Amino acid sequence: MSTPEASRYVRLRVDLVLDVLDSDALTGGALKRIAEDATLRPDERIHAEGVVTGEPAESLAYLVDPFDLVGDVPGVALAQASWSSEEIDYDPDSPDGDLDEDDDGDYDGDGGFERVADR
C-alpha cells in the first residue's frame, strides 16, 4: 500500500565485484555486441571498439545493461539509469572487502555510506 504523499520512485543500488577470469572472452563479447549494434555510426563503432579493447572494465560497462536487470520486473519501468565500472585492487579475504559492512547506514552519494540515527 502507498499513501498519496509517498514517492513512487525508488533508487536501487547494486554494488558488484566481478573476477575477470578470461579477459579475451570478455573483450570478444563486447566486440561482438558492438558489431551487432545497428544504431552505432561508423565513427562511434571505431571509438567503442578501441575503448573496450583497452581494458576489461570498459568491456563490462558495455556489456552490462541496467535495463536487463529490471526489464522483466512486474509493475515497474526504469526511469533513469547510470552505471560505471573500474578496475580495483580487491582481496576477498580482507575485512575491507565486505560489501555489507555498512548496511545500517544511508548511501551518501559519494560512493560510501554515512551512519544515521535510528528513525
C-alpha positions, 0 to 999 in steps of 0.5 A, spaced: 500 500 500 502 507 498 499 513 501 498 519 496 504 523 499 509 517 498 514 517 492 513 512 487 520 512 485 525 508 488 533 508 487 536 501 487 543 500 488 547 494 486 554 494 488 558 488 484 565 485 484 566 481 478 573 476 477 575 477 470 577 470 469 578 470 461 579 477 459 579 475 451 572 472 452 570 478 455 573 483 450 570 478 444 563 479 447 563 486 447 566 486 440 561 482 438 555 486 441 558 492 438 558 489 431 551 487 432 549 494 434 545 497 428 544 504 431 552 505 432 555 510 426 561 508 423 565 513 427 562 511 434 563 503 432 571 505 431 571 509 438 567 503 442 571 498 439 578 501 441 575 503 448 573 496 450 579 493 447 583 497 452 581 494 458 576 489 461 572 494 465 570 498 459 568 491 456 563 490 462 560 497 462 558 495 455 556 489 456 552 490 462 545 493 461 541 496 467 535 495 463 536 487 463 536 487 470 529 490 471 526 489 464 522 483 466 520 486 473 512 486 474 509 493 475 515 497 474 519 501 468 526 504 469 526 511 469 533 513 469 539 509 469 547 510 470 552 505 471 560 505 471 565 500 472 573 500 474 578 496 475 580 495 483 585 492 487 580 487 491 582 481 496 576 477 498 579 475 504 580 482 507 575 485 512 575 491 507 572 487 502 565 486 505 560 489 501 555 489 507 559 492 512 555 498 512 548 496 511 545 500 517 547 506 514 544 511 508 548 511 501 551 518 501 552 519 494 559 519 494 560 512 493 560 510 501 555 510 506 554 515 512 551 512 519 544 515 521 540 515 527 535 510 528 528 513 525 
